[in-house]
Amino acid sequence: MMSKKIWKSELLNLTIEIDHNKCTGDGKCIDVCPTDVFEIVNEKAICLTIDNCTECCSCIDICPVNAIKHSSCLC
């Protein structure tokens, strides 16, 4: 079963998607994010404050299982 969670920021015109089937909840996205966008809830990452995102793409680079997709960080 696919379990993708999507957060949208109208303010910043961006979208962050986290595939909860892939996410291991290791918290590396939290450690690297300069603006505390992420939080771990029930052992999965969520975007708590997407409007604080600086679009640095560090979360994409650090995720060991490629669970995060970011509209500003297309590869």
Secondary structure, DSSP 8 states (H G I E B T S, - for coil): ---EEEEEETTTTEEEEEETTT-----HHHHH-TT--EEEETTEEEES-GGG-----HHHHH-TT--EEETT---
